[in-house]
Amino acid sequence: MTDKKKEKKRFVIQLYVIGGILAFFIALLILRQFENICEFWSRTYYRYFQSIIGPLVSWIPFSITEIFVLAFAGSII
């Protein structure tokens, strides 16, 4: 592969990842507007999400919020 093709492929993958993250957060924002949906979400999906992600995040010795703050500061600079 040429460098341009690799760069284009990497860019497309990054767009998909960013799009997926944005879609997830938009869905969460919509979900929190409806009480019944929130109750269903917290009793079904979030319990499993938390049981998978919780132990993984607990292995790192710092807060995920610190990463987001540093990334935000870095992107501003």
mmCIF file of the N, C-alpha and C atoms, coordinates in Angstrom:
data_MODEL
# 
_entry.id   MODEL 
# 
loop_
_atom_site.group_PDB 
_atom_site.id 
_atom_site.type_symbol 
_atom_site.label_atom_id 
_atom_site.label_alt_id 
_atom_site.label_comp_id 
_atom_site.label_asym_id 
_atom_site.label_entity_id 
_atom_site.label_seq_id 
_atom_site.pdbx_PDB_ins_code 
_atom_site.Cartn_x 
_atom_site.Cartn_y 
_atom_site.Cartn_z 
_atom_site.occupancy 
_atom_site.B_iso_or_equiv 
_atom_site.pdbx_formal_charge 
_atom_site.auth_seq_id 
_atom_site.auth_comp_id 
_atom_site.auth_asym_id 
_atom_site.auth_atom_id 
_atom_site.pdbx_PDB_model_num 
ATOM 1   N N  . MET A 1 1  ? 0.836   -1.184 0.000  1.00 0.00 ? 1  MET A N  1 
ATOM 2   C CA . MET A 1 1  ? 0.000   0.000  0.000  1.00 0.00 ? 1  MET A CA 1 
ATOM 3   C C  . MET A 1 1  ? 0.879   1.244  0.000  1.00 0.00 ? 1  MET A C  1 
ATOM 4   N N  . THR A 1 2  ? 0.395   2.219  -0.674 1.00 0.00 ? 2  THR A N  1 
ATOM 5   C CA . THR A 1 2  ? 1.126   3.478  -0.644 1.00 0.00 ? 2  THR A CA 1 
ATOM 6   C C  . THR A 1 2  ? 0.770   4.232  0.627  1.00 0.00 ? 2  THR A C  1 
ATOM 7   N N  . ASP A 1 3  ? 1.566   5.252  0.902  1.00 0.00 ? 3  ASP A N  1 
ATOM 8   C CA . ASP A 1 3  ? 1.331   6.037  2.113  1.00 0.00 ? 3  ASP A CA 1 
ATOM 9   C C  . ASP A 1 3  ? -0.011  6.750  2.069  1.00 0.00 ? 3  ASP A C  1 
ATOM 10  N N  . LYS A 1 4  ? -0.422  7.191  0.882  1.00 0.00 ? 4  LYS A N  1 
ATOM 11  C CA . LYS A 1 4  ? -1.710  7.893  0.787  1.00 0.00 ? 4  LYS A CA 1 
ATOM 12  C C  . LYS A 1 4  ? -2.864  6.950  1.095  1.00 0.00 ? 4  LYS A C  1 
ATOM 13  N N  . LYS A 1 5  ? -2.779  5.711  0.616  1.00 0.00 ? 5  LYS A N  1 
ATOM 14  C CA . LYS A 1 5  ? -3.855  4.754  0.882  1.00 0.00 ? 5  LYS A CA 1 
ATOM 15  C C  . LYS A 1 5  ? -3.921  4.404  2.363  1.00 0.00 ? 5  LYS A C  1 
ATOM 16  N N  . LYS A 1 6  ? -2.764  4.218  2.987  1.00 0.00 ? 6  LYS A N  1 
ATOM 17  C CA . LYS A 1 6  ? -2.733  3.926  4.421  1.00 0.00 ? 6  LYS A CA 1 
ATOM 18  C C  . LYS A 1 6  ? -3.297  5.087  5.225  1.00 0.00 ? 6  LYS A C  1 
ATOM 19  N N  . GLU A 1 7  ? -2.920  6.282  4.822  1.00 0.00 ? 7  GLU A N  1 
ATOM 20  C CA . GLU A 1 7  ? -3.398  7.472  5.522  1.00 0.00 ? 7  GLU A CA 1 
ATOM 21  C C  . GLU A 1 7  ? -4.907  7.621  5.358  1.00 0.00 ? 7  GLU A C  1 
ATOM 22  N N  . LYS A 1 8  ? -5.418  7.364  4.166  1.00 0.00 ? 8  LYS A N  1 
ATOM 23  C CA . LYS A 1 8  ? -6.854  7.472  3.921  1.00 0.00 ? 8  LYS A CA 1 
ATOM 24  C C  . LYS A 1 8  ? -7.613  6.409  4.713  1.00 0.00 ? 8  LYS A C  1 
ATOM 25  N N  . LYS A 1 9  ? -7.082  5.186  4.750  1.00 0.00 ? 9  LYS A N  1 
ATOM 26  C CA . LYS A 1 9  ? -7.728  4.120  5.502  1.00 0.00 ? 9  LYS A CA 1 
ATOM 27  C C  . LYS A 1 9  ? -7.759  4.451  6.997  1.00 0.00 ? 9  LYS A C  1 
ATOM 28  N N  . ARG A 1 10 ? -6.658  4.963  7.525  1.00 0.00 ? 10 ARG A N  1 
ATOM 29  C CA . ARG A 1 10 ? -6.591  5.349  8.935  1.00 0.00 ? 10 ARG A CA 1 
ATOM 30  C C  . ARG A 1 10 ? -7.600  6.454  9.238  1.00 0.00 ? 10 ARG A C  1 
ATOM 31  N N  . PHE A 1 11 ? -7.730  7.413  8.324  1.00 0.00 ? 11 PHE A N  1 
ATOM 32  C CA . PHE A 1 11 ? -8.670  8.519  8.510  1.00 0.00 ? 11 PHE A CA 1 
ATOM 33  C C  . PHE A 1 11 ? -10.110 8.010  8.527  1.00 0.00 ? 11 PHE A C  1 
ATOM 34  N N  . VAL A 1 12 ? -10.434 7.085  7.623  1.00 0.00 ? 12 VAL A N  1 
ATOM 35  C CA . VAL A 1 12 ? -11.790 6.529  7.572  1.00 0.00 ? 12 VAL A CA 1 
ATOM 36  C C  . VAL A 1 12 ? -12.100 5.758  8.855  1.00 0.00 ? 12 VAL A C  1 
ATOM 37  N N  . ILE A 1 13 ? -11.140 4.989  9.344  1.00 0.00 ? 13 ILE A N  1 
ATOM 38  C CA . ILE A 1 13 ? -11.341 4.248  10.594 1.00 0.00 ? 13 ILE A CA 1 
ATOM 39  C C  . ILE A 1 13 ? -11.562 5.208  11.760 1.00 0.00 ? 13 ILE A C  1 
ATOM 40  N N  . GLN A 1 14 ? -10.797 6.284  11.800 1.00 0.00 ? 14 GLN A N  1 
ATOM 41  C CA . GLN A 1 14 ? -10.972 7.275  12.861 1.00 0.00 ? 14 GLN A CA 1 
ATOM 42  C C  . GLN A 1 14 ? -12.342 7.926  12.777 1.00 0.00 ? 14 GLN A C  1 
ATOM 43  N N  . LEU A 1 15 ? -12.818 8.196  11.565 1.00 0.00 ? 15 LEU A N  1 
ATOM 44  C CA . LEU A 1 15 ? -14.158 8.771  11.407 1.00 0.00 ? 15 LEU A CA 1 
ATOM 45  C C  . LEU A 1 15 ? -15.223 7.819  11.926 1.00 0.00 ? 15 LEU A C  1 
ATOM 46  N N  . TYR A 1 16 ? -15.085 6.534  11.630 1.00 0.00 ? 16 TYR A N  1 
ATOM 47  C CA . TYR A 1 16 ? -16.051 5.561  12.127 1.00 0.00 ? 16 TYR A CA 1 
ATOM 48  C C  . TYR A 1 16 ? -16.047 5.484  13.651 1.00 0.00 ? 16 TYR A C  1 
ATOM 49  N N  . VAL A 1 17 ? -14.882 5.494  14.241 1.00 0.00 ? 17 VAL A N  1 
ATOM 50  C CA . VAL A 1 17 ? -14.785 5.423  15.700 1.00 0.00 ? 17 VAL A CA 1 
ATOM 51  C C  . VAL A 1 17 ? -15.408 6.667  16.330 1.00 0.00 ? 17 VAL A C  1 
ATOM 52  N N  . ILE A 1 18 ? -15.065 7.836  15.824 1.00 0.00 ? 18 ILE A N  1 
ATOM 53  C CA . ILE A 1 18 ? -15.624 9.081  16.353 1.00 0.00 ? 18 ILE A CA 1 
ATOM 54  C C  . ILE A 1 18 ? -17.135 9.118  16.148 1.00 0.00 ? 18 ILE A C  1 
ATOM 55  N N  . GLY A 1 19 ? -17.589 8.670  14.976 1.00 0.00 ? 19 GLY A N  1 
ATOM 56  C CA . GLY A 1 19 ? -19.031 8.629  14.708 1.00 0.00 ? 19 GLY A CA 1 
ATOM 57  C C  . GLY A 1 19 ? -19.758 7.689  15.653 1.00 0.00 ? 19 GLY A C  1 
ATOM 58  N N  . GLY A 1 20 ? -19.154 6.545  15.941 1.00 0.00 ? 20 GLY A N  1 
ATOM 59  C CA . GLY A 1 20 ? -19.767 5.600  16.870 1.00 0.00 ? 20 GLY A CA 1 
ATOM 60  C C  . GLY A 1 20 ? -19.863 6.158  18.277 1.00 0.00 ? 20 GLY A C  1 
ATOM 61  N N  . ILE A 1 21 ? -18.805 6.812  18.713 1.00 0.00 ? 21 ILE A N  1 
ATOM 62  C CA . ILE A 1 21 ? -18.815 7.425  20.045 1.00 0.00 ? 21 ILE A CA 1 
ATOM 63  C C  . ILE A 1 21 ? -19.858 8.528  20.125 1.00 0.00 ? 21 ILE A C  1 
ATOM 64  N N  . LEU A 1 22 ? -19.918 9.362  19.092 1.00 0.00 ? 22 LEU A N  1 
ATOM 65  C CA . LEU A 1 22 ? -20.923 10.436 19.079 1.00 0.00 ? 22 LEU A CA 1 
ATOM 66  C C  . LEU A 1 22 ? -22.336 9.874  19.056 1.00 0.00 ? 22 LEU A C  1 
ATOM 67  N N  . ALA A 1 23 ? -22.568 8.827  18.273 1.00 0.00 ? 23 ALA A N  1 
ATOM 68  C CA . ALA A 1 23 ? -23.899 8.216  18.221 1.00 0.00 ? 23 ALA A CA 1 
ATOM 69  C C  . ALA A 1 23 ? -24.284 7.645  19.585 1.00 0.00 ? 23 ALA A C  1 
ATOM 70  N N  . PHE A 1 24 ? -23.318 7.045  20.272 1.00 0.00 ? 24 PHE A N  1 
ATOM 71  C CA . PHE A 1 24 ? -23.578 6.495  21.602 1.00 0.00 ? 24 PHE A CA 1 
ATOM 72  C C  . PHE A 1 24 ? -23.982 7.592  22.578 1.00 0.00 ? 24 PHE A C  1 
ATOM 73  N N  . PHE A 1 25 ? -23.242 8.701  22.585 1.00 0.00 ? 25 PHE A N  1 
ATOM 74  C CA . PHE A 1 25 ? -23.563 9.785  23.512 1.00 0.00 ? 25 PHE A CA 1 
ATOM 75  C C  . PHE A 1 25 ? -24.863 10.489 23.150 1.00 0.00 ? 25 PHE A C  1 
ATOM 76  N N  . ILE A 1 26 ? -25.156 10.625 21.871 1.00 0.00 ? 26 ILE A N  1 
ATOM 77  C CA . ILE A 1 26 ? -26.433 11.212 21.460 1.00 0.00 ? 26 ILE A CA 1 
ATOM 78  C C  . ILE A 1 26 ? -27.581 10.309 21.898 1.00 0.00 ? 26 ILE A C  1 
ATOM 79  N N  . ALA A 1 27 ? -27.401 9.000  21.741 1.00 0.00 ? 27 ALA A N  1 
ATOM 80  C CA . ALA A 1 27 ? -28.433 8.068  22.188 1.00 0.00 ? 27 ALA A CA 1 
ATOM 81  C C  . ALA A 1 27 ? -28.645 8.181  23.694 1.00 0.00 ? 27 ALA A C  1 
ATOM 82  N N  . LEU A 1 28 ? -27.565 8.323  24.454 1.00 0.00 ? 28 LEU A N  1 
ATOM 83  C CA . LEU A 1 28 ? -27.712 8.481  25.904 1.00 0.00 ? 28 LEU A CA 1 
ATOM 84  C C  . LEU A 1 28 ? -28.420 9.778  26.258 1.00 0.00 ? 28 LEU A C  1 
ATOM 85  N N  . LEU A 1 29 ? -28.142 10.852 25.517 1.00 0.00 ? 29 LEU A N  1 
ATOM 86  C CA . LEU A 1 29 ? -28.830 12.116 25.774 1.00 0.00 ? 29 LEU A CA 1 
ATOM 87  C C  . LEU A 1 29 ? -30.321 12.006 25.479 1.00 0.00 ? 29 LEU A C  1 
ATOM 88  N N  . ILE A 1 30 ? -30.672 11.293 24.435 1.00 0.00 ? 30 ILE A N  1 
ATOM 89  C CA . ILE A 1 30 ? -32.088 11.089 24.112 1.00 0.00 ? 30 ILE A CA 1 
ATOM 90  C C  . ILE A 1 30 ? -32.740 10.207 25.162 1.00 0.00 ? 30 ILE A C  1 
ATOM 91  N N  . LEU A 1 31 ? -32.042 9.164  25.575 1.00 0.00 ? 31 LEU A N  1 
ATOM 92  C CA . LEU A 1 31 ? -32.601 8.242  26.560 1.00 0.00 ? 31 LEU A CA 1 
ATOM 93  C C  . LEU A 1 31 ? -32.925 8.923  27.883 1.00 0.00 ? 31 LEU A C  1 
ATOM 94  N N  . ARG A 1 32 ? -32.110 9.876  28.267 1.00 0.00 ? 32 ARG A N  1 
ATOM 95  C CA . ARG A 1 32 ? -32.350 10.482 29.575 1.00 0.00 ? 32 ARG A CA 1 
ATOM 96  C C  . ARG A 1 32 ? -33.559 11.410 29.592 1.00 0.00 ? 32 ARG A C  1 
ATOM 97  N N  . GLN A 1 33 ? -34.154 11.683 28.460 1.00 0.00 ? 33 GLN A N  1 
ATOM 98  C CA . GLN A 1 33 ? -35.342 12.528 28.399 1.00 0.00 ? 33 GLN A CA 1 
ATOM 99  C C  . GLN A 1 33 ? -36.623 11.747 28.725 1.00 0.00 ? 33 GLN A C  1 
ATOM 100 N N  . PHE A 1 34 ? -36.558 10.430 28.665 1.00 0.00 ? 34 PHE A N  1 
ATOM 101 C CA . PHE A 1 34 ? -37.748 9.615  28.865 1.00 0.00 ? 34 PHE A CA 1 
ATOM 102 C C  . PHE A 1 34 ? -37.539 8.690  30.064 1.00 0.00 ? 34 PHE A C  1 
ATOM 103 N N  . GLU A 1 35 ? -38.372 8.853  31.064 1.00 0.00 ? 35 GLU A N  1 
ATOM 104 C CA . GLU A 1 35 ? -38.200 8.143  32.324 1.00 0.00 ? 35 GLU A CA 1 
ATOM 105 C C  . GLU A 1 35 ? -38.308 6.624  32.161 1.00 0.00 ? 35 GLU A C  1 
ATOM 106 N N  . ASN A 1 36 ? -39.267 6.141  31.403 1.00 0.00 ? 36 ASN A N  1 
ATOM 107 C CA . ASN A 1 36 ? -39.449 4.696  31.242 1.00 0.00 ? 36 ASN A CA 1 
ATOM 108 C C  . ASN A 1 36 ? -38.261 4.066  30.519 1.00 0.00 ? 36 ASN A C  1 
ATOM 109 N N  . ILE A 1 37 ? -37.758 4.760  29.519 1.00 0.00 ? 37 ILE A N  1 
ATOM 110 C CA . ILE A 1 37 ? -36.614 4.245  28.785 1.00 0.00 ? 37 ILE A CA 1 
ATOM 111 C C  . ILE A 1 37 ? -35.389 4.212  29.694 1.00 0.00 ? 37 ILE A C  1 
ATOM 112 N N  . CYS A 1 38 ? -35.237 5.239  30.527 1.00 0.00 ? 38 CYS A N  1 
ATOM 113 C CA . CYS A 1 38 ? -34.106 5.275  31.460 1.00 0.00 ? 38 CYS A CA 1 
ATOM 114 C C  . CYS A 1 38 ? -34.164 4.108  32.436 1.00 0.00 ? 38 CYS A C  1 
ATOM 115 N N  . GLU A 1 39 ? -35.349 3.819  32.919 1.00 0.00 ? 39 GLU A N  1 
ATOM 116 C CA . GLU A 1 39 ? -35.517 2.705  33.850 1.00 0.00 ? 39 GLU A CA 1 
ATOM 117 C C  . GLU A 1 39 ? -35.161 1.390  33.164 1.00 0.00 ? 39 GLU A C  1 
ATOM 118 N N  . PHE A 1 40 ? -35.639 1.197  31.951 1.00 0.00 ? 40 PHE A N  1 
ATOM 119 C CA . PHE A 1 40 ? -35.331 -0.008 31.186 1.00 0.00 ? 40 PHE A CA 1 
ATOM 120 C C  . PHE A 1 40 ? -33.835 -0.116 30.911 1.00 0.00 ? 40 PHE A C  1 
ATOM 121 N N  . TRP A 1 41 ? -33.205 0.993  30.507 1.00 0.00 ? 41 TRP A N  1 
ATOM 122 C CA . TRP A 1 41 ? -31.766 1.014  30.209 1.00 0.00 ? 41 TRP A CA 1 
ATOM 123 C C  . TRP A 1 41 ? -30.946 0.635  31.441 1.00 0.00 ? 41 TRP A C  1 
ATOM 124 N N  . SER A 1 42 ? -31.299 1.229  32.582 1.00 0.00 ? 42 SER A N  1 
ATOM 125 C CA . SER A 1 42 ? -30.496 0.984  33.777 1.00 0.00 ? 42 SER A CA 1 
ATOM 126 C C  . SER A 1 42 ? -30.698 -0.427 34.331 1.00 0.00 ? 42 SER A C  1 
ATOM 127 N N  . ARG A 1 43 ? -31.855 -1.014 34.102 1.00 0.00 ? 43 ARG A N  1 
ATOM 128 C CA . ARG A 1 43 ? -32.111 -2.363 34.610 1.00 0.00 ? 43 ARG A CA 1 
ATOM 129 C C  . ARG A 1 43 ? -31.575 -3.452 33.687 1.00 0.00 ? 43 ARG A C  1 
ATOM 130 N N  . THR A 1 44 ? -31.359 -3.143 32.419 1.00 0.00 ? 44 THR A N  1 
ATOM 131 C CA . THR A 1 44 ? -30.916 -4.187 31.492 1.00 0.00 ? 44 THR A CA 1 
ATOM 132 C C  . THR A 1 44 ? -29.504 -3.929 30.986 1.00 0.00 ? 44 THR A C  1 
ATOM 133 N N  . TYR A 1 45 ? -29.344 -3.020 30.050 1.00 0.00 ? 45 TYR A N  1 
ATOM 134 C CA . TYR A 1 45 ? -28.085 -2.857 29.337 1.00 0.00 ? 45 TYR A CA 1 
ATOM 135 C C  . TYR A 1 45 ? -26.966 -2.280 30.202 1.00 0.00 ? 45 TYR A C  1 
ATOM 136 N N  . TYR A 1 46 ? -27.235 -1.263 30.971 1.00 0.00 ? 46 TYR A N  1 
ATOM 137 C CA . TYR A 1 46 ? -26.172 -0.594 31.711 1.00 0.00 ? 46 TYR A CA 1 
ATOM 138 C C  . TYR A 1 46 ? -25.548 -1.490 32.766 1.00 0.00 ? 46 TYR A C  1 
ATOM 139 N N  . ARG A 1 47 ? -26.331 -2.365 33.331 1.00 0.00 ? 47 ARG A N  1 
ATOM 140 C CA . ARG A 1 47 ? -25.800 -3.287 34.339 1.00 0.00 ? 47 ARG A CA 1 
ATOM 141 C C  . ARG A 1 47 ? -24.690 -4.148 33.736 1.00 0.00 ? 47 ARG A C  1 
ATOM 142 N N  . TYR A 1 48 ? -24.922 -4.645 32.517 1.00 0.00 ? 48 TYR A N  1 
ATOM 143 C CA . TYR A 1 48 ? -23.906 -5.470 31.864 1.00 0.00 ? 48 TYR A CA 1 
ATOM 144 C C  . TYR A 1 48 ? -22.735 -4.622 31.377 1.00 0.00 ? 48 TYR A C  1 
ATOM 145 N N  . PHE A 1 49 ? -23.028 -3.439 30.886 1.00 0.00 ? 49 PHE A N  1 
ATOM 146 C CA . PHE A 1 49 ? -21.975 -2.523 30.445 1.00 0.00 ? 49 PHE A CA 1 
ATOM 147 C C  . PHE A 1 49 ? -21.054 -2.181 31.604 1.00 0.00 ? 49 PHE A C  1 
ATOM 148 N N  . GLN A 1 50 ? -21.634 -1.889 32.745 1.00 0.00 ? 50 GLN A N  1 
ATOM 149 C CA . GLN A 1 50 ? -20.851 -1.543 33.925 1.00 0.00 ? 50 GLN A CA 1 
ATOM 150 C C  . GLN A 1 50 ? -20.055 -2.742 34.437 1.00 0.00 ? 50 GLN A C  1 
ATOM 151 N N  . SER A 1 51 ? -20.626 -3.924 34.367 1.00 0.00 ? 51 SER A N  1 
ATOM 152 C CA . SER A 1 51 ? -19.914 -5.103 34.864 1.00 0.00 ? 51 SER A CA 1 
ATOM 153 C C  . SER A 1 51 ? -18.740 -5.475 33.958 1.00 0.00 ? 51 SER A C  1 
ATOM 154 N N  . ILE A 1 52 ? -18.765 -5.064 32.699 1.00 0.00 ? 52 ILE A N  1 
ATOM 155 C CA . ILE A 1 52 ? -17.645 -5.329 31.787 1.00 0.00 ? 52 ILE A CA 1 
ATOM 156 C C  . ILE A 1 52 ? -16.609 -4.220 31.873 1.00 0.00 ? 52 ILE A C  1 
ATOM 157 N N  . ILE A 1 53 ? -17.040 -2.960 31.792 1.00 0.00 ? 53 ILE A N  1 
ATOM 158 C CA . ILE A 1 53 ? -16.126 -1.829 31.739 1.00 0.00 ? 53 ILE A CA 1 
ATOM 159 C C  . ILE A 1 53 ? -15.545 -1.502 33.117 1.00 0.00 ? 53 ILE A C  1 
ATOM 160 N N  . GLY A 1 54 ? -16.309 -1.662 34.167 1.00 0.00 ? 54 GLY A N  1 
ATOM 161 C CA . GLY A 1 54 ? -15.867 -1.310 35.517 1.00 0.00 ? 54 GLY A CA 1 
ATOM 162 C C  . GLY A 1 54 ? -14.553 -1.950 35.925 1.00 0.00 ? 54 GLY A C  1 
ATOM 163 N N  . PRO A 1 55 ? -14.452 -3.272 35.840 1.00 0.00 ? 55 PRO A N  1 
ATOM 164 C CA . PRO A 1 55 ? -13.172 -3.901 36.224 1.00 0.00 ? 55 PRO A CA 1 
ATOM 165 C C  . PRO A 1 55 ? -12.002 -3.493 35.329 1.00 0.00 ? 55 PRO A C  1 
ATOM 166 N N  . LEU A 1 56 ? -12.255 -3.264 34.058 1.00 0.00 ? 56 LEU A N  1 
ATOM 167 C CA . LEU A 1 56 ? -11.177 -2.847 33.161 1.00 0.00 ? 56 LEU A CA 1 
ATOM 168 C C  . LEU A 1 56 ? -10.637 -1.475 33.537 1.00 0.00 ? 56 LEU A C  1 
ATOM 169 N N  . VAL A 1 57 ? -11.539 -0.554 33.841 1.00 0.00 ? 57 VAL A N  1 
ATOM 170 C CA . VAL A 1 57 ? -11.130 0.809  34.179 1.00 0.00 ? 57 VAL A CA 1 
ATOM 171 C C  . VAL A 1 57 ? -10.490 0.851  35.566 1.00 0.00 ? 57 VAL A C  1 
ATOM 172 N N  . SER A 1 58 ? -10.875 -0.048 36.445 1.00 0.00 ? 58 SER A N  1 
ATOM 173 C CA . SER A 1 58 ? -10.309 -0.033 37.798 1.00 0.00 ? 58 SER A CA 1 
ATOM 174 C C  . SER A 1 58 ? -8.844  -0.468 37.821 1.00 0.00 ? 58 SER A C  1 
ATOM 175 N N  . TRP A 1 59 ? -8.364  -1.084 36.763 1.00 0.00 ? 59 TRP A N  1 
ATOM 176 C CA . TRP A 1 59 ? -6.962  -1.497 36.712 1.00 0.00 ? 59 TRP A CA 1 
ATOM 177 C C  . TRP A 1 59 ? -6.013  -0.329 36.518 1.00 0.00 ? 59 TRP A C  1 
ATOM 178 N N  . ILE A 1 60 ? -6.480  0.768  35.930 1.00 0.00 ? 60 ILE A N  1 
ATOM 179 C CA . ILE A 1 60 ? -5.578  1.897  35.699 1.00 0.00 ? 60 ILE A CA 1 
ATOM 180 C C  . ILE A 1 60 ? -5.556  2.776  36.949 1.00 0.00 ? 60 ILE A C  1 
ATOM 181 N N  . PRO A 1 61 ? -4.389  3.301  37.307 1.00 0.00 ? 61 PRO A N  1 
ATOM 182 C CA . PRO A 1 61 ? -4.256  4.001  38.588 1.00 0.00 ? 61 PRO A CA 1 
ATOM 183 C C  . PRO A 1 61 ? -4.630  5.487  38.541 1.00 0.00 ? 61 PRO A C  1 
ATOM 184 N N  . PHE A 1 62 ? -5.407  5.906  37.556 1.00 0.00 ? 62 PHE A N  1 
ATOM 185 C CA . PHE A 1 62 ? -5.820  7.304  37.475 1.00 0.00 ? 62 PHE A CA 1 
ATOM 186 C C  . PHE A 1 62 ? -7.228  7.368  36.923 1.00 0.00 ? 62 PHE A C  1 
ATOM 187 N N  . SER A 1 63 ? -7.817  8.525  37.023 1.00 0.00 ? 63 SER A N  1 
ATOM 188 C CA . SER A 1 63 ? -9.197  8.714  36.612 1.00 0.00 ? 63 SER A CA 1 
ATOM 189 C C  . SER A 1 63 ? -9.292  8.900  35.099 1.00 0.00 ? 63 SER A C  1 
ATOM 190 N N  . ILE A 1 64 ? -10.338 8.355  34.507 1.00 0.00 ? 64 ILE A N  1 
ATOM 191 C CA . ILE A 1 64 ? -10.584 8.544  33.080 1.00 0.00 ? 64 ILE A CA 1 
ATOM 192 C C  . ILE A 1 64 ? -10.871 10.017 32.796 1.00 0.00 ? 64 ILE A C  1 
ATOM 193 N N  . THR A 1 65 ? -11.436 10.708 33.747 1.00 0.00 ? 65 THR A N  1 
ATOM 194 C CA . THR A 1 65 ? -11.707 12.136 33.576 1.00 0.00 ? 65 THR A CA 1 
ATOM 195 C C  . THR A 1 65 ? -10.411 12.903 33.350 1.00 0.00 ? 65 THR A C  1 
ATOM 196 N N  . GLU A 1 66 ? -9.350  12.499 34.029 1.00 0.00 ? 66 GLU A N  1 
ATOM 197 C CA . GLU A 1 66 ? -8.062  13.162 33.819 1.00 0.00 ? 66 GLU A CA 1 
ATOM 198 C C  . GLU A 1 66 ? -7.599  13.026 32.373 1.00 0.00 ? 66 GLU A C  1 
ATOM 199 N N  . ILE A 1 67 ? -7.819  11.880 31.790 1.00 0.00 ? 67 ILE A N  1 
ATOM 200 C CA . ILE A 1 67 ? -7.436  11.673 30.389 1.00 0.00 ? 67 ILE A CA 1 
ATOM 201 C C  . ILE A 1 67 ? -8.211  12.628 29.492 1.00 0.00 ? 67 ILE A C  1 
ATOM 202 N N  . PHE A 1 68 ? -9.527  12.730 29.721 1.00 0.00 ? 68 PHE A N  1 
ATOM 203 C CA . PHE A 1 68 ? -10.345 13.616 28.881 1.00 0.00 ? 68 PHE A CA 1 
ATOM 204 C C  . PHE A 1 68 ? -9.942  15.081 29.062 1.00 0.00 ? 68 PHE A C  1 
ATOM 205 N N  . VAL A 1 69 ? -9.643  15.479 30.282 1.00 0.00 ? 69 VAL A N  1 
ATOM 206 C CA . VAL A 1 69 ? -9.223  16.873 30.520 1.00 0.00 ? 69 VAL A CA 1 
ATOM 207 C C  . VAL A 1 69 ? -7.898  17.144 29.825 1.00 0.00 ? 69 VAL A C  1 
ATOM 208 N N  . LEU A 1 70 ? -6.944  16.240 29.949 1.00 0.00 ? 70 LEU A N  1 
ATOM 209 C CA . LEU A 1 70 ? -5.655  16.414 29.289 1.00 0.00 ? 70 LEU A CA 1 
ATOM 210 C C  . LEU A 1 70 ? -5.782  16.392 27.773 1.00 0.00 ? 70 LEU A C  1 
ATOM 211 N N  . ALA A 1 71 ? -6.632  15.525 27.233 1.00 0.00 ? 71 ALA A N  1 
ATOM 212 C CA . ALA A 1 71 ? -6.847  15.472 25.786 1.00 0.00 ? 71 ALA A CA 1 
ATOM 213 C C  . ALA A 1 71 ? -7.505  16.769 25.299 1.00 0.00 ? 71 ALA A C  1 
ATOM 214 N N  . PHE A 1 72 ? -8.441  17.277 26.086 1.00 0.00 ? 72 PHE A N  1 
ATOM 215 C CA . PHE A 1 72 ? -9.107  18.531 25.723 1.00 0.00 ? 72 PHE A CA 1 
ATOM 216 C C  . PHE A 1 72 ? -8.111  19.681 25.727 1.00 0.00 ? 72 PHE A C  1 
ATOM 217 N N  . ALA A 1 73 ? -7.274  19.724 26.777 1.00 0.00 ? 73 ALA A N  1 
ATOM 218 C CA . ALA A 1 73 ? -6.253  20.789 26.859 1.00 0.00 ? 73 ALA A CA 1 
ATOM 219 C C  . ALA A 1 73 ? -5.256  20.659 25.717 1.00 0.00 ? 73 ALA A C  1 
ATOM 220 N N  . GLY A 1 74 ? -4.875  19.439 25.397 1.00 0.00 ? 74 GLY A N  1 
ATOM 221 C CA . GLY A 1 74 ? -3.954  19.223 24.294 1.00 0.00 ? 74 GLY A CA 1 
ATOM 222 C C  . GLY A 1 74 ? -4.535  19.618 22.948 1.00 0.00 ? 74 GLY A C  1 
ATOM 223 N N  . SER A 1 75 ? -5.821  19.361 22.767 1.00 0.00 ? 75 SER A N  1 
ATOM 224 C CA . SER A 1 75 ? -6.454  19.728 21.499 1.00 0.00 ? 75 SER A CA 1 
ATOM 225 C C  . SER A 1 75 ? -6.603  21.241 21.366 1.00 0.00 ? 75 SER A C  1 
ATOM 226 N N  . ILE A 1 76 ? -6.745  21.931 22.490 1.00 0.00 ? 76 ILE A N  1 
ATOM 227 C CA . ILE A 1 76 ? -6.836  23.397 22.431 1.00 0.00 ? 76 ILE A CA 1 
ATOM 228 C C  . ILE A 1 76 ? -5.482  23.994 22.060 1.00 0.00 ? 76 ILE A C  1 
ATOM 229 N N  . ILE A 1 77 ? -4.423  23.432 22.632 1.00 0.00 ? 77 ILE A N  1 
ATOM 230 C CA . ILE A 1 77 ? -3.084  23.941 22.346 1.00 0.00 ? 77 ILE A CA 1 
ATOM 231 C C  . ILE A 1 77 ? -2.742  23.643 20.917 1.00 0.00 ? 77 ILE A C  1 
# 
